[in-house]
Structure formats: structure tokens, C-alpha cells
Amino acid sequence: MYGWIWRHLPGNVLVRALISLGLVLGVVYLLFQYIFPWAEPMLPFNDVTVDDGGEETGP
């Protein structure tokens, strides 16, 4: 897949590398701005409960 993208980018190696970097940064930006905030409420990371069990330990 990456080879297919690389072959279809215009320009020489330097231009292709800069375009690839821009594409990667664009994808990361879209993930952090739109996809991750949308998916966060559906993830179970904030569903934390602490059960005391009714027993106390101490001196």
C-alpha cells in the first residue's frame, strides 16, 4: 500500500518525502481533532469503580 502511494506522488524523492510528511501530519491532525474525541465516550477507560468491600485495615 505504501509503495503504491509513493509511486503515485509527483516529483522527485525530496518532494515525495515532503508530501508524505504533510499527509502523515494531516492524518494525525484529523485523528486528534475529530476521531479520538468522537470515540472517547465509547471507550471504557473512565468507567472506574473502587469497591471498599466494607473492611478497614489498619493498626
PDB file with SEQRES, HELIX, SHEET and CRYST1 records, atoms N, CA, C and O in Angstrom:
SEQRES   1 A   59  MET TYR GLY TRP ILE TRP ARG HIS LEU PRO GLY ASN VAL          
SEQRES   2 A   59  LEU VAL ARG ALA LEU ILE SER LEU GLY LEU VAL LEU GLY          
SEQRES   3 A   59  VAL VAL TYR LEU LEU PHE GLN TYR ILE PHE PRO TRP ALA          
SEQRES   4 A   59  GLU PRO MET LEU PRO PHE ASN ASP VAL THR VAL ASP ASP          
SEQRES   5 A   59  GLY GLY GLU GLU THR GLY PRO                                  
HELIX    1 AA1 TYR A    2  HIS A    8  1                                   7    
HELIX    2 AA2 VAL A   13  LEU A   30  1                                  18    
HELIX    3 AA3 LEU A   31  ILE A   35  3                                   5    
HELIX    4 AA4 PHE A   36  ALA A   39  1                                   4    
HELIX    5 AA5 GLU A   40  MET A   42  5                                   3    
HELIX    6 AA6 PRO A   44  ASN A   46  5                                   3    
CRYST1    1.000    1.000    1.000  90.00  90.00  90.00 P 1           1          
ATOM      1  N   MET A   1       0.820  -1.186   0.000  1.00  0.00           N  
ATOM      2  CA  MET A   1       0.000   0.000   0.000  1.00  0.00           C  
ATOM      3  C   MET A   1       0.869   1.257   0.000  1.00  0.00           C  
ATOM      4  O   MET A   1       0.614   2.194  -0.757  1.00  0.00           O  
ATOM      5  N   TYR A   2       1.901   1.273   0.855  1.00  0.00           N  
ATOM      6  CA  TYR A   2       2.748   2.457   0.917  1.00  0.00           C  
ATOM      7  C   TYR A   2       3.540   2.640  -0.370  1.00  0.00           C  
ATOM      8  O   TYR A   2       3.790   3.764  -0.806  1.00  0.00           O  
ATOM      9  N   GLY A   3       3.931   1.523  -0.972  1.00  0.00           N  
ATOM     10  CA  GLY A   3       4.621   1.603  -2.252  1.00  0.00           C  
ATOM     11  C   GLY A   3       3.731   2.190  -3.334  1.00  0.00           C  
ATOM     12  O   GLY A   3       4.189   2.971  -4.166  1.00  0.00           O  
ATOM     13  N   TRP A   4       2.459   1.814  -3.321  1.00  0.00           N  
ATOM     14  CA  TRP A   4       1.512   2.349  -4.296  1.00  0.00           C  
ATOM     15  C   TRP A   4       1.365   3.862  -4.108  1.00  0.00           C  
ATOM     16  O   TRP A   4       1.358   4.611  -5.084  1.00  0.00           O  
ATOM     17  N   ILE A   5       1.248   4.307  -2.863  1.00  0.00           N  
ATOM     18  CA  ILE A   5       1.138   5.756  -2.590  1.00  0.00           C  
ATOM     19  C   ILE A   5       2.404   6.459  -3.050  1.00  0.00           C  
ATOM     20  O   ILE A   5       2.335   7.501  -3.703  1.00  0.00           O  
ATOM     21  N   TRP A   6       3.568   5.894  -2.712  1.00  0.00           N  
ATOM     22  CA  TRP A   6       4.846   6.516  -3.068  1.00  0.00           C  
ATOM     23  C   TRP A   6       4.984   6.648  -4.586  1.00  0.00           C  
ATOM     24  O   TRP A   6       5.448   7.677  -5.075  1.00  0.00           O  
ATOM     25  N   ARG A   7       4.589   5.628  -5.323  1.00  0.00           N  
ATOM     26  CA  ARG A   7       4.714   5.681  -6.779  1.00  0.00           C  
ATOM     27  C   ARG A   7       3.778   6.700  -7.405  1.00  0.00           C  
ATOM     28  O   ARG A   7       4.077   7.219  -8.480  1.00  0.00           O  
ATOM     29  N   HIS A   8       2.662   7.000  -6.770  1.00  0.00           N  
ATOM     30  CA  HIS A   8       1.689   7.923  -7.340  1.00  0.00           C  
ATOM     31  C   HIS A   8       1.879   9.372  -6.904  1.00  0.00           C  
ATOM     32  O   HIS A   8       1.162  10.256  -7.372  1.00  0.00           O  
ATOM     33  N   LEU A   9       2.835   9.625  -6.016  1.00  0.00           N  
ATOM     34  CA  LEU A   9       3.114  11.007  -5.632  1.00  0.00           C  
ATOM     35  C   LEU A   9       3.971  11.660  -6.714  1.00  0.00           C  
ATOM     36  O   LEU A   9       4.848  11.012  -7.285  1.00  0.00           O  
ATOM     37  N   PRO A  10       3.722  12.943  -6.998  1.00  0.00           N  
ATOM     38  CA  PRO A  10       4.525  13.621  -8.026  1.00  0.00           C  
ATOM     39  C   PRO A  10       5.868  14.089  -7.475  1.00  0.00           C  
ATOM     40  O   PRO A  10       6.047  14.223  -6.265  1.00  0.00           O  
ATOM     41  N   GLY A  11       6.799  14.332  -8.378  1.00  0.00           N  
ATOM     42  CA  GLY A  11       8.076  14.941  -8.005  1.00  0.00           C  
ATOM     43  C   GLY A  11       9.178  13.941  -7.749  1.00  0.00           C  
ATOM     44  O   GLY A  11       9.016  12.731  -7.909  1.00  0.00           O  
ATOM     45  N   ASN A  12      10.323  14.504  -7.337  1.00  0.00           N  
ATOM     46  CA  ASN A  12      11.478  13.672  -7.031  1.00  0.00           C  
ATOM     47  C   ASN A  12      11.377  13.182  -5.576  1.00  0.00           C  
ATOM     48  O   ASN A  12      10.352  13.368  -4.920  1.00  0.00           O  
ATOM     49  N   VAL A  13      12.436  12.565  -5.095  1.00  0.00           N  
ATOM     50  CA  VAL A  13      12.409  11.957  -3.767  1.00  0.00           C  
ATOM     51  C   VAL A  13      12.160  12.988  -2.677  1.00  0.00           C  
ATOM     52  O   VAL A  13      11.401  12.719  -1.746  1.00  0.00           O  
ATOM     53  N   LEU A  14      12.775  14.151  -2.766  1.00  0.00           N  
ATOM     54  CA  LEU A  14      12.593  15.187  -1.745  1.00  0.00           C  
ATOM     55  C   LEU A  14      11.151  15.689  -1.715  1.00  0.00           C  
ATOM     56  O   LEU A  14      10.563  15.850  -0.646  1.00  0.00           O  
ATOM     57  N   VAL A  15      10.598  15.930  -2.879  1.00  0.00           N  
ATOM     58  CA  VAL A  15       9.208  16.402  -2.952  1.00  0.00           C  
ATOM     59  C   VAL A  15       8.259  15.326  -2.447  1.00  0.00           C  
ATOM     60  O   VAL A  15       7.305  15.628  -1.730  1.00  0.00           O  
ATOM     61  N   ARG A  16       8.509  14.083  -2.813  1.00  0.00           N  
ATOM     62  CA  ARG A  16       7.668  12.984  -2.342  1.00  0.00           C  
ATOM     63  C   ARG A  16       7.750  12.851  -0.823  1.00  0.00           C  
ATOM     64  O   ARG A  16       6.739  12.611  -0.163  1.00  0.00           O  
ATOM     65  N   ALA A  17       8.948  13.006  -0.273  1.00  0.00           N  
ATOM     66  CA  ALA A  17       9.118  12.909   1.177  1.00  0.00           C  
ATOM     67  C   ALA A  17       8.358  14.035   1.880  1.00  0.00           C  
ATOM     68  O   ALA A  17       7.727  13.799   2.910  1.00  0.00           O  
ATOM     69  N   LEU A  18       8.408  15.244   1.342  1.00  0.00           N  
ATOM     70  CA  LEU A  18       7.687  16.369   1.948  1.00  0.00           C  
ATOM     71  C   LEU A  18       6.171  16.179   1.853  1.00  0.00           C  
ATOM     72  O   LEU A  18       5.440  16.474   2.798  1.00  0.00           O  
ATOM     73  N   ILE A  19       5.710  15.687   0.709  1.00  0.00           N  
ATOM     74  CA  ILE A  19       4.280  15.422   0.561  1.00  0.00           C  
ATOM     75  C   ILE A  19       3.851  14.310   1.517  1.00  0.00           C  
ATOM     76  O   ILE A  19       2.786  14.396   2.128  1.00  0.00           O  
ATOM     77  N   SER A  20       4.667  13.274   1.651  1.00  0.00           N  
ATOM     78  CA  SER A  20       4.353  12.185   2.573  1.00  0.00           C  
ATOM     79  C   SER A  20       4.286  12.682   4.011  1.00  0.00           C  
ATOM     80  O   SER A  20       3.394  12.299   4.767  1.00  0.00           O  
ATOM     81  N   LEU A  21       5.229  13.533   4.381  1.00  0.00           N  
ATOM     82  CA  LEU A  21       5.219  14.105   5.726  1.00  0.00           C  
ATOM     83  C   LEU A  21       3.960  14.929   5.951  1.00  0.00           C  
ATOM     84  O   LEU A  21       3.348  14.843   7.016  1.00  0.00           O  
ATOM     85  N   GLY A  22       3.567  15.724   4.965  1.00  0.00           N  
ATOM     86  CA  GLY A  22       2.339  16.506   5.066  1.00  0.00           C  
ATOM     87  C   GLY A  22       1.108  15.624   5.187  1.00  0.00           C  
ATOM     88  O   GLY A  22       0.197  15.931   5.957  1.00  0.00           O  
ATOM     89  N   LEU A  23       1.075  14.525   4.429  1.00  0.00           N  
ATOM     90  CA  LEU A  23      -0.053  13.599   4.528  1.00  0.00           C  
ATOM     91  C   LEU A  23      -0.132  12.944   5.907  1.00  0.00           C  
ATOM     92  O   LEU A  23      -1.214  12.809   6.476  1.00  0.00           O  
ATOM     93  N   VAL A  24       1.013  12.542   6.433  1.00  0.00           N  
ATOM     94  CA  VAL A  24       1.039  11.914   7.762  1.00  0.00           C  
ATOM     95  C   VAL A  24       0.594  12.916   8.825  1.00  0.00           C  
ATOM     96  O   VAL A  24      -0.201  12.576   9.702  1.00  0.00           O  
ATOM     97  N   LEU A  25       1.097  14.137   8.753  1.00  0.00           N  
ATOM     98  CA  LEU A  25       0.691  15.159   9.722  1.00  0.00           C  
ATOM     99  C   LEU A  25      -0.795  15.473   9.605  1.00  0.00           C  
ATOM    100  O   LEU A  25      -1.461  15.709  10.613  1.00  0.00           O  
ATOM    101  N   GLY A  26      -1.312  15.478   8.392  1.00  0.00           N  
ATOM    102  CA  GLY A  26      -2.741  15.714   8.192  1.00  0.00           C  
ATOM    103  C   GLY A  26      -3.596  14.617   8.801  1.00  0.00           C  
ATOM    104  O   GLY A  26      -4.626  14.894   9.415  1.00  0.00           O  
ATOM    105  N   VAL A  27      -3.171  13.376   8.632  1.00  0.00           N  
ATOM    106  CA  VAL A  27      -3.914  12.257   9.211  1.00  0.00           C  
ATOM    107  C   VAL A  27      -3.867  12.310  10.739  1.00  0.00           C  
ATOM    108  O   VAL A  27      -4.881  12.081  11.398  1.00  0.00           O  
ATOM    109  N   VAL A  28      -2.704  12.608  11.300  1.00  0.00           N  
ATOM    110  CA  VAL A  28      -2.578  12.716  12.758  1.00  0.00           C  
ATOM    111  C   VAL A  28      -3.453  13.849  13.283  1.00  0.00           C  
ATOM    112  O   VAL A  28      -4.107  13.694  14.315  1.00  0.00           O  
ATOM    113  N   TYR A  29      -3.477  14.981  12.592  1.00  0.00           N  
ATOM    114  CA  TYR A  29      -4.328  16.107  12.989  1.00  0.00           C  
ATOM    115  C   TYR A  29      -5.801  15.707  12.975  1.00  0.00           C  
ATOM    116  O   TYR A  29      -6.530  15.993  13.926  1.00  0.00           O  
ATOM    117  N   LEU A  30      -6.239  15.054  11.912  1.00  0.00           N  
ATOM    118  CA  LEU A  30      -7.633  14.621  11.837  1.00  0.00           C  
ATOM    119  C   LEU A  30      -7.983  13.626  12.939  1.00  0.00           C  
ATOM    120  O   LEU A  30      -9.076  13.681  13.503  1.00  0.00           O  
ATOM    121  N   LEU A  31      -7.066  12.723  13.244  1.00  0.00           N  
ATOM    122  CA  LEU A  31      -7.322  11.773  14.316  1.00  0.00           C  
ATOM    123  C   LEU A  31      -7.495  12.471  15.656  1.00  0.00           C  
ATOM    124  O   LEU A  31      -8.447  12.189  16.385  1.00  0.00           O  
ATOM    125  N   PHE A  32      -6.575  13.388  15.990  1.00  0.00           N  
ATOM    126  CA  PHE A  32      -6.633  14.037  17.294  1.00  0.00           C  
ATOM    127  C   PHE A  32      -7.760  15.059  17.402  1.00  0.00           C  
ATOM    128  O   PHE A  32      -8.273  15.275  18.500  1.00  0.00           O  
ATOM    129  N   GLN A  33      -8.158  15.688  16.315  1.00  0.00           N  
ATOM    130  CA  GLN A  33      -9.182  16.723  16.371  1.00  0.00           C  
ATOM    131  C   GLN A  33     -10.598  16.173  16.242  1.00  0.00           C  
ATOM    132  O   GLN A  33     -11.526  16.743  16.814  1.00  0.00           O  
ATOM    133  N   TYR A  34     -10.784  15.091  15.514  1.00  0.00           N  
ATOM    134  CA  TYR A  34     -12.134  14.633  15.223  1.00  0.00           C  
ATOM    135  C   TYR A  34     -12.413  13.188  15.648  1.00  0.00           C  
ATOM    136  O   TYR A  34     -13.429  12.921  16.289  1.00  0.00           O  
ATOM    137  N   ILE A  35     -11.533  12.266  15.303  1.00  0.00           N  
ATOM    138  CA  ILE A  35     -11.820  10.853  15.523  1.00  0.00           C  
ATOM    139  C   ILE A  35     -11.698  10.476  16.999  1.00  0.00           C  
ATOM    140  O   ILE A  35     -12.611   9.858  17.547  1.00  0.00           O  
ATOM    141  N   PHE A  36     -10.585  10.834  17.659  1.00  0.00           N  
ATOM    142  CA  PHE A  36     -10.400  10.471  19.057  1.00  0.00           C  
ATOM    143  C   PHE A  36     -11.437  11.123  19.973  1.00  0.00           C  
ATOM    144  O   PHE A  36     -11.974  10.432  20.838  1.00  0.00           O  
ATOM    145  N   PRO A  37     -11.751  12.427  19.830  1.00  0.00           N  
ATOM    146  CA  PRO A  37     -12.810  12.984  20.691  1.00  0.00           C  
ATOM    147  C   PRO A  37     -14.173  12.332  20.451  1.00  0.00           C  
ATOM    148  O   PRO A  37     -14.959  12.183  21.386  1.00  0.00           O  
ATOM    149  N   TRP A  38     -14.454  11.946  19.223  1.00  0.00           N  
ATOM    150  CA  TRP A  38     -15.717  11.273  18.930  1.00  0.00           C  
ATOM    151  C   TRP A  38     -15.767   9.892  19.586  1.00  0.00           C  
ATOM    152  O   TRP A  38     -16.812   9.490  20.099  1.00  0.00           O  
ATOM    153  N   ALA A  39     -14.655   9.168  19.575  1.00  0.00           N  
ATOM    154  CA  ALA A  39     -14.629   7.801  20.083  1.00  0.00           C  
ATOM    155  C   ALA A  39     -14.437   7.721  21.590  1.00  0.00           C  
ATOM    156  O   ALA A  39     -14.727   6.682  22.183  1.00  0.00           O  
ATOM    157  N   GLU A  40     -13.962   8.772  22.222  1.00  0.00           N  
ATOM    158  CA  GLU A  40     -13.638   8.724  23.650  1.00  0.00           C  
ATOM    159  C   GLU A  40     -14.820   8.328  24.537  1.00  0.00           C  
ATOM    160  O   GLU A  40     -14.635   7.501  25.429  1.00  0.00           O  
ATOM    161  N   PRO A  41     -16.015   8.869  24.342  1.00  0.00           N  
ATOM    162  CA  PRO A  41     -17.119   8.456  25.221  1.00  0.00           C  
ATOM    163  C   PRO A  41     -17.485   6.975  25.099  1.00  0.00           C  
ATOM    164  O   PRO A  41     -18.109   6.422  26.006  1.00  0.00           O  
ATOM    165  N   MET A  42     -17.117   6.339  24.019  1.00  0.00           N  
ATOM    166  CA  MET A  42     -17.439   4.928  23.821  1.00  0.00           C  
ATOM    167  C   MET A  42     -16.388   3.993  24.419  1.00  0.00           C  
ATOM    168  O   MET A  42     -16.599   2.781  24.466  1.00  0.00           O  
ATOM    169  N   LEU A  43     -15.263   4.538  24.875  1.00  0.00           N  
ATOM    170  CA  LEU A  43     -14.200   3.712  25.431  1.00  0.00           C  
ATOM    171  C   LEU A  43     -14.397   3.542  26.932  1.00  0.00           C  
ATOM    172  O   LEU A  43     -14.906   4.451  27.589  1.00  0.00           O  
ATOM    173  N   PRO A  44     -14.010   2.412  27.481  1.00  0.00           N  
ATOM    174  CA  PRO A  44     -14.295   2.129  28.896  1.00  0.00           C  
ATOM    175  C   PRO A  44     -13.247   2.658  29.869  1.00  0.00           C  
ATOM    176  O   PRO A  44     -13.258   2.248  31.030  1.00  0.00           O  
ATOM    177  N   PHE A  45     -12.358   3.531  29.465  1.00  0.00           N  
ATOM    178  CA  PHE A  45     -11.265   3.945  30.333  1.00  0.00           C  
ATOM    179  C   PHE A  45     -11.722   4.779  31.521  1.00  0.00           C  
ATOM    180  O   PHE A  45     -11.045   4.788  32.549  1.00  0.00           O  
ATOM    181  N   ASN A  46     -12.838   5.473  31.416  1.00  0.00           N  
ATOM    182  CA  ASN A  46     -13.307   6.310  32.513  1.00  0.00           C  
ATOM    183  C   ASN A  46     -14.320   5.606  33.405  1.00  0.00           C  
ATOM    184  O   ASN A  46     -14.804   6.205  34.365  1.00  0.00           O  
ATOM    185  N   ASP A  47     -14.647   4.372  33.121  1.00  0.00           N  
ATOM    186  CA  ASP A  47     -15.602   3.621  33.934  1.00  0.00           C  
ATOM    187  C   ASP A  47     -14.858   2.880  35.040  1.00  0.00           C  
ATOM    188  O   ASP A  47     -14.766   1.653  35.030  1.00  0.00           O  
ATOM    189  N   VAL A  48     -14.334   3.637  35.983  1.00  0.00           N  
ATOM    190  CA  VAL A  48     -13.543   3.057  37.053  1.00  0.00           C  
ATOM    191  C   VAL A  48     -14.367   3.105  38.331  1.00  0.00           C  
ATOM    192  O   VAL A  48     -14.891   4.155  38.703  1.00  0.00           O  
ATOM    193  N   THR A  49     -14.478   1.972  38.993  1.00  0.00           N  
ATOM    194  CA  THR A  49     -15.151   1.923  40.285  1.00  0.00           C  
ATOM    195  C   THR A  49     -14.202   1.309  41.295  1.00  0.00           C  
ATOM    196  O   THR A  49     -13.455   0.381  40.985  1.00  0.00           O  
ATOM    197  N   VAL A  50     -14.241   1.834  42.491  1.00  0.00           N  
ATOM    198  CA  VAL A  50     -13.420   1.315  43.571  1.00  0.00           C  
ATOM    199  C   VAL A  50     -14.371   0.778  44.622  1.00  0.00           C  
ATOM    200  O   VAL A  50     -15.175   1.523  45.183  1.00  0.00           O  
ATOM    201  N   ASP A  51     -14.280  -0.500  44.883  1.00  0.00           N  
ATOM    202  CA  ASP A  51     -15.142  -1.126  45.868  1.00  0.00           C  
ATOM    203  C   ASP A  51     -14.354  -1.330  47.148  1.00  0.00           C  
ATOM    204  O   ASP A  51     -13.336  -2.022  47.160  1.00  0.00           O  
ATOM    205  N   ASP A  52     -14.835  -0.720  48.229  1.00  0.00           N  
ATOM    206  CA  ASP A  52     -14.156  -0.804  49.509  1.00  0.00           C  
ATOM    207  C   ASP A  52     -14.321  -2.192  50.107  1.00  0.00           C  
ATOM    208  O   ASP A  52     -13.413  -2.674  50.786  1.00  0.00           O  
ATOM    209  N   GLY A  53     -15.426  -2.832  49.881  1.00  0.00           N  
ATOM    210  CA  GLY A  53     -15.648  -4.146  50.441  1.00  0.00           C  
ATOM    211  C   GLY A  53     -16.109  -4.119  51.881  1.00  0.00           C  
ATOM    212  O   GLY A  53     -16.398  -5.174  52.445  1.00  0.00           O  
ATOM    213  N   GLY A  54     -16.189  -2.956  52.494  1.00  0.00           N  
ATOM    214  CA  GLY A  54     -16.675  -2.826  53.857  1.00  0.00           C  
ATOM    215  C   GLY A  54     -15.665  -3.174  54.931  1.00  0.00           C  
ATOM    216  O   GLY A  54     -16.000  -3.136  56.115  1.00  0.00           O  
ATOM    217  N   GLU A  55     -14.461  -3.507  54.564  1.00  0.00           N  
ATOM    218  CA  GLU A  55     -13.455  -3.850  55.564  1.00  0.00           C  
ATOM    219  C   GLU A  55     -12.396  -2.771  55.613  1.00  0.00           C  
ATOM    220  O   GLU A  55     -11.944  -2.250  54.594  1.00  0.00           O  
ATOM    221  N   GLU A  56     -12.021  -2.458  56.838  1.00  0.00           N  
ATOM    222  CA  GLU A  56     -10.938  -1.491  57.009  1.00  0.00           C  
ATOM    223  C   GLU A  56      -9.725  -2.222  57.547  1.00  0.00           C  
ATOM    224  O   GLU A  56      -9.823  -3.100  58.404  1.00  0.00           O  
ATOM    225  N   THR A  57      -8.572  -1.826  57.012  1.00  0.00           N  
ATOM    226  CA  THR A  57      -7.334  -2.390  57.541  1.00  0.00           C  
ATOM    227  C   THR A  57      -6.544  -1.267  58.178  1.00  0.00           C  
ATOM    228  O   THR A  57      -6.567  -0.135  57.695  1.00  0.00           O  
ATOM    229  N   GLY A  58      -5.882  -1.556  59.204  1.00  0.00           N  
ATOM    230  CA  GLY A  58      -5.112  -0.522  59.877  1.00  0.00           C  
ATOM    231  C   GLY A  58      -4.533  -1.036  61.182  1.00  0.00           C  
ATOM    232  O   GLY A  58      -4.657  -2.220  61.495  1.00  0.00           O  
ATOM    233  N   PRO A  59      -3.906  -0.159  61.940  1.00  0.00           N  
ATOM    234  CA  PRO A  59      -3.272  -0.592  63.210  1.00  0.00           C  
ATOM    235  C   PRO A  59      -4.268  -0.890  64.285  1.00  0.00           C  
ATOM    236  O   PRO A  59      -3.886  -1.261  65.395  1.00  0.00           O  
TER     237      PRO A  59                                                      
END                                                                             
